[in-house]
Amino acid sequence: MPNRIVGIWVLLIGLLGTTQLSAQDVQYSQFYAAPLYLNPALTGASELTRIGVNYRNQWPGLDHSFNSYSAYIDHYIFDYNSGIGLIFNGNQESMANLSTNEIGLSYSYRLRLGEQFFFRVGGQVSYMQRDAFFSDLVFGSMIDIVNGSVGSITDELNGVPLDSRHSFVDYAVGGMFYNDKFWLGASAHHLTEPNISFVDDQTSVLPMKVSLQGGYKVDLAPGRRDYFTHAYQERSVSFAFNYKQQDPFNQLDVGAQLFVQPLVLGLWYRGLPTKNNLPNNEAVIALVGMALDSGLDIGYSYDVTTSKLGQKNSGGAHEISIRYTFLWGDPRSRNQRSRVIPCFRY
């Protein structure tokens, strides 16, 4: 019981907000399967119309669940070299019934820098809402040490409603340079570092998150030729990284994906050596996916916990992504395949 109480106090302090503590964004292992969440510059990057959903169940072995989900739609407007998108993000933490929901509009513009080189720049504006219901929290003063019964909350949440809600507007920008073999991009979220505290006279800043993404694609010998389309099956291997820094945390995802159409296999590592005492050795991730000619992509990944939390305690993390990409509009003036960013599929 004491360990549980200590954990609840730590969580509560973070929820209510002080000037000393910071929050951290949800991270997806299949970060390229959540393109608008990763970088606003990827809005419309398929140069088609794209609809996708993501779901992550983190550390199911713990008593309290952490669930995240994302849904998005984006479309590329060829006449204006522009991509437009709509994204919805949400996450839930069961201990304090804390949930965060976001709806955002994103836009990107594609610049041609030469025969083979392109640059995309994008921005996003979002409306975010945080909700918490504190009645299920247990404080030390509520426990009768004689018979072990738990009473009601007294003055621990003085000035804080049991059912709390806080809303704010958030902004993000990003850019990406690429050709048909490599890509390098950067993005920044929470530009204004908004206050996310539930207490009116307290400040809990949501720190700016800066990320750097890049990779290189190597084409392998093509597979068999399709009888109807006369196109060869793609075979390639891609190497990529995704670095994130959100005070006081930093992290690096690095790995590779093999694409033997329609099968995708991926393996990468999340962690970063650090000089401070913050844990950064987090997980090894394995992925399997299918990329069908119909435009449907399905991916499943599993995180094996390598941090001090331990695989046995945490139960790792499960993640699923589904997206459907299709050509909407007049196809006669479009040559989308030559300009699509060769990113990871997941």
PyMOL commands that set and color helices and strands:
alter all, ss='L'
color gray80, all
select helices_A, chain A and resi 2-16+31-33+35-38+40-42+78-80+134-136+140-142+311-314+331-333+336-338
alter helices_A, ss='H'
color red, helices_A
select strands_A, chain A and resi 49-58+66-77+82-93+98-112+118-133+163-178+182-189+209-219+235-246+249-260+263-271+281-291+296-305+317-326
alter strands_A, ss='S'
color yellow, strands_A
deselect
rebuild
show_as cartoon
